[in-house]
């Protein structure tokens, strides 16, 4: 029959698997310098100053 693994061995296997997955995820993601900003904010200071001058 199949011999059961000790609890400590199972926990070590799970921990090693999680460590491997996180290592792969963070090593393969692109650097922050290469990412483009998702939102480009519009500068509203020019609009508010021109509106104040017209009033």
VMD Tcl script that builds the backbone (N, CA, C; Angstrom):
set m [mol new atoms 165]
animate dup $m
set s [atomselect $m all]
$s set {name element resname resid chain x y z} {
  {N N UNK 1 A 0.839 -1.186 0.000}
  {CA C UNK 1 A 0.000 0.000 0.000}
  {C C UNK 1 A 0.881 1.245 0.000}
  {N N UNK 2 A 0.226 2.388 -0.188}
  {CA C UNK 2 A 0.947 3.664 -0.167}
  {C C UNK 2 A 1.227 4.079 1.270}
  {N N UNK 3 A 2.477 4.439 1.516}
  {CA C UNK 3 A 2.825 4.952 2.844}
  {C C UNK 3 A 2.496 6.436 2.902}
  {N N UNK 4 A 1.878 6.876 3.986}
  {CA C UNK 4 A 1.540 8.281 4.153}
  {C C UNK 4 A 2.808 9.093 4.422}
  {N N UNK 5 A 2.833 10.301 3.876}
  {CA C UNK 5 A 3.947 11.216 4.125}
  {C C UNK 5 A 3.721 11.922 5.454}
  {N N UNK 6 A 4.792 12.210 6.163}
  {CA C UNK 6 A 4.639 12.969 7.411}
  {C C UNK 6 A 4.129 14.385 7.124}
  {N N UNK 7 A 3.438 14.967 8.101}
  {CA C UNK 7 A 2.877 16.313 7.933}
  {C C UNK 7 A 3.964 17.340 7.629}
  {N N UNK 8 A 5.095 17.206 8.267}
  {CA C UNK 8 A 6.181 18.158 8.048}
  {C C UNK 8 A 6.653 18.131 6.587}
  {N N UNK 9 A 6.728 16.967 6.000}
  {CA C UNK 9 A 7.156 16.840 4.605}
  {C C UNK 9 A 6.141 17.490 3.671}
  {N N UNK 10 A 4.868 17.284 3.929}
  {CA C UNK 10 A 3.822 17.878 3.084}
  {C C UNK 10 A 3.862 19.394 3.185}
  {N N UNK 11 A 4.033 19.923 4.392}
  {CA C UNK 11 A 4.116 21.367 4.557}
  {C C UNK 11 A 5.345 21.951 3.867}
  {N N UNK 12 A 6.454 21.262 3.928}
  {CA C UNK 12 A 7.661 21.727 3.234}
  {C C UNK 12 A 7.478 21.714 1.723}
  {N N UNK 13 A 6.796 20.713 1.208}
  {CA C UNK 13 A 6.530 20.648 -0.232}
  {C C UNK 13 A 5.628 21.801 -0.655}
  {N N UNK 14 A 4.592 22.094 0.126}
  {CA C UNK 14 A 3.690 23.206 -0.197}
  {C C UNK 14 A 4.434 24.532 -0.126}
  {N N UNK 15 A 5.232 24.725 0.900}
  {CA C UNK 15 A 6.004 25.958 1.042}
  {C C UNK 15 A 7.000 26.137 -0.108}
  {N N UNK 16 A 7.669 25.066 -0.486}
  {CA C UNK 16 A 8.621 25.138 -1.601}
  {C C UNK 16 A 7.909 25.460 -2.913}
  {N N UNK 17 A 6.718 24.904 -3.101}
  {CA C UNK 17 A 5.959 25.179 -4.318}
  {C C UNK 17 A 5.527 26.642 -4.371}
  {N N UNK 18 A 5.042 27.166 -3.256}
  {CA C UNK 18 A 4.653 28.577 -3.218}
  {C C UNK 18 A 5.845 29.490 -3.447}
  {N N UNK 19 A 6.963 29.168 -2.858}
  {CA C UNK 19 A 8.172 29.959 -3.049}
  {C C UNK 19 A 8.608 29.947 -4.518}
  {N N UNK 20 A 8.533 28.798 -5.143}
  {CA C UNK 20 A 8.882 28.689 -6.561}
  {C C UNK 20 A 7.942 29.518 -7.431}
  {N N UNK 21 A 6.657 29.456 -7.153}
  {CA C UNK 21 A 5.673 30.204 -7.951}
  {C C UNK 21 A 5.901 31.703 -7.810}
  {N N UNK 22 A 6.072 32.207 -6.579}
  {CA C UNK 22 A 6.302 33.635 -6.392}
  {C C UNK 22 A 7.629 34.077 -7.002}
  {N N UNK 23 A 8.635 33.233 -6.925}
  {CA C UNK 23 A 9.912 33.577 -7.540}
  {C C UNK 23 A 9.766 33.710 -9.050}
  {N N UNK 24 A 9.044 32.796 -9.674}
  {CA C UNK 24 A 8.834 32.883 -11.115}
  {C C UNK 24 A 8.007 34.105 -11.493}
  {N N UNK 25 A 6.977 34.403 -10.717}
  {CA C UNK 25 A 6.122 35.548 -11.031}
  {C C UNK 25 A 6.911 36.848 -10.968}
  {N N UNK 26 A 7.666 37.053 -9.892}
  {CA C UNK 26 A 8.364 38.321 -9.722}
  {C C UNK 26 A 9.638 38.422 -10.552}
  {N N UNK 27 A 10.178 37.320 -11.003}
  {CA C UNK 27 A 11.371 37.406 -11.846}
  {C C UNK 27 A 11.005 37.602 -13.314}
  {N N UNK 28 A 9.808 37.232 -13.719}
  {CA C UNK 28 A 9.427 37.341 -15.126}
  {C C UNK 28 A 8.582 38.567 -15.446}
  {N N UNK 29 A 8.170 39.323 -14.442}
  {CA C UNK 29 A 7.362 40.509 -14.729}
  {C C UNK 29 A 8.265 41.630 -15.213}
  {N N UNK 30 A 7.747 42.527 -16.061}
  {CA C UNK 30 A 8.588 43.604 -16.602}
  {C C UNK 30 A 8.949 44.621 -15.530}
  {N N UNK 31 A 10.034 45.315 -15.752}
  {CA C UNK 31 A 10.480 46.332 -14.810}
  {C C UNK 31 A 9.521 47.519 -14.832}
  {N N UNK 32 A 9.451 48.245 -13.729}
  {CA C UNK 32 A 8.543 49.387 -13.633}
  {C C UNK 32 A 8.939 50.498 -14.609}
  {N N UNK 33 A 10.199 50.587 -14.968}
  {CA C UNK 33 A 10.657 51.638 -15.877}
  {C C UNK 33 A 10.083 51.451 -17.277}
  {N N UNK 34 A 9.808 50.224 -17.659}
  {CA C UNK 34 A 9.328 49.946 -19.005}
  {C C UNK 34 A 7.823 50.114 -19.155}
  {N N UNK 35 A 7.097 50.235 -18.056}
  {CA C UNK 35 A 5.649 50.336 -18.122}
  {C C UNK 35 A 5.225 51.750 -18.465}
  {N N UNK 36 A 4.231 51.868 -19.343}
  {CA C UNK 36 A 3.666 53.161 -19.693}
  {C C UNK 36 A 2.575 53.505 -18.687}
  {N N UNK 37 A 2.405 54.771 -18.354}
  {CA C UNK 37 A 1.321 55.130 -17.435}
  {C C UNK 37 A -0.037 54.856 -18.083}
  {N N UNK 38 A -0.943 54.293 -17.309}
  {CA C UNK 38 A -2.251 53.942 -17.837}
  {C C UNK 38 A -3.126 55.179 -18.010}
  {N N UNK 39 A -2.961 56.172 -17.152}
  {CA C UNK 39 A -3.786 57.377 -17.206}
  {C C UNK 39 A -2.870 58.580 -17.407}
  {N N UNK 40 A -3.220 59.402 -18.374}
  {CA C UNK 40 A -2.482 60.634 -18.580}
  {C C UNK 40 A -3.379 61.770 -18.114}
  {N N UNK 41 A -2.970 62.418 -17.039}
  {CA C UNK 41 A -3.794 63.458 -16.443}
  {C C UNK 41 A -3.700 64.737 -17.249}
  {N N UNK 42 A -4.821 65.408 -17.334}
  {CA C UNK 42 A -4.886 66.676 -18.046}
  {C C UNK 42 A -4.537 67.791 -17.068}
  {N N UNK 43 A -3.702 68.710 -17.501}
  {CA C UNK 43 A -3.303 69.814 -16.646}
  {C C UNK 43 A -4.434 70.838 -16.601}
  {N N UNK 44 A -5.053 71.002 -15.445}
  {CA C UNK 44 A -6.200 71.903 -15.319}
  {C C UNK 44 A -5.795 73.293 -14.855}
  {N N UNK 45 A -4.532 73.525 -14.531}
  {CA C UNK 45 A -4.123 74.843 -14.038}
  {C C UNK 45 A -4.208 75.886 -15.144}
  {N N UNK 46 A -3.944 75.531 -16.379}
  {CA C UNK 46 A -4.036 76.489 -17.480}
  {C C UNK 46 A -5.485 76.886 -17.727}
  {N N UNK 47 A -6.402 75.939 -17.619}
  {CA C UNK 47 A -7.808 76.241 -17.849}
  {C C UNK 47 A -8.364 77.147 -16.762}
  {N N UNK 48 A -8.042 76.912 -15.533}
  {CA C UNK 48 A -8.595 77.716 -14.441}
  {C C UNK 48 A -8.025 79.128 -14.464}
  {N N UNK 49 A -6.776 79.331 -14.817}
  {CA C UNK 49 A -6.206 80.681 -14.858}
  {C C UNK 49 A -6.789 81.454 -16.025}
  {N N UNK 50 A -7.021 80.820 -17.145}
  {CA C UNK 50 A -7.613 81.548 -18.278}
  {C C UNK 50 A -9.061 81.906 -17.999}
  {N N UNK 51 A -9.786 81.076 -17.270}
  {CA C UNK 51 A -11.161 81.375 -16.921}
  {C C UNK 51 A -11.224 82.547 -15.943}
  {N N UNK 52 A -10.279 82.610 -15.021}
  {CA C UNK 52 A -10.252 83.703 -14.046}
  {C C UNK 52 A -9.952 85.013 -14.744}
  {N N UNK 53 A -9.063 85.010 -15.713}
  {CA C UNK 53 A -8.707 86.234 -16.420}
  {C C UNK 53 A -9.858 86.745 -17.283}
  {N N UNK 54 A -10.715 85.874 -17.762}
  {CA C UNK 54 A -11.820 86.295 -18.620}
  {C C UNK 54 A -12.950 86.909 -17.806}
  {N N UNK 55 A -13.041 86.608 -16.546}
  {CA C UNK 55 A -14.166 87.109 -15.721}
  {C C UNK 55 A -13.951 88.516 -15.312}
}
mol reanalyze $m
mol bondsrecalc $m
mol representation Tube
mol addrep $m
